[in-house]
């Protein structure tokens, strides 16, 4: 069972979208785009939920995601 953590390696603002992307197994850029689109159509309610989730989702340790750099040879 995978646990949801805020990412320490894939972080733009708080690392929540990076953590959700890793948890779902998709690119974090897609998650970020979905959050921005949803925030626009929900008149900011998603942003409130985002920052509340940031308070409750713990930050990951560096080794928790088993991060592999696929761009490095």
N, C-alpha and C positions, 0 to 999 in steps of 0.2 A: 504494500500500500504506500503510495507516494504521498508526501506531506507538502503542503504549500508553504513556501518561504519567500521572502523578498530577496531578490538577487543582489549579490555584492559585485558580481562581475559584469552584469548586463543591466546597468542602471542609468537612467536619464534623470529622473526626478527623485523617486523614492525606491525604485527597484521592484515595485509591485508588478508592473506589466512584464518585466523580464522574468519574474518568478512564475507568473501565471502562464506565460509562454512556455517556460521549461516544464511546468506541471502538466500542461496540455499536450506538450510535444510539438508545438508549432513555433514559428518565428515570432519573436517579441515585437517586431515591427507591425505585424498584422494585429496583434493585441492592442498596441498603441493607437493604430488607426481606428480600430473599432471603438476604443474608449473615447477618442476625439469626436467621432461621428455620433456616438450615443450621447455624449455630453451636449452636443449642439442640439440634437432633437429632444433632449429631456430638459432643456433650459437650465442645465447645470446640476441637476439632481445626481447625475452619475459622478460628477466631480466631488460632491459631498460624500457619496458612498465610497469613492476612491480613497479619500483622506481618512475616513473612518476605518476602512479596511487596512490602511497603512498602520494605524495604531494597534490593531489586533493581530496582524500577521507578523510573525517574528522574522528577524533578519537572519539569513543563512550564514553558516560558517563557510569558509572558502572551499572546503572539500565536500560539502553536502550535495552539490549538483553534479559532481564528477565531470566538470566542464572540460571539453576537448576543443581545441582550436582547430577547426577544419580547414582553415586557410593557411596554416603553417605546414611547410613541407617536412 
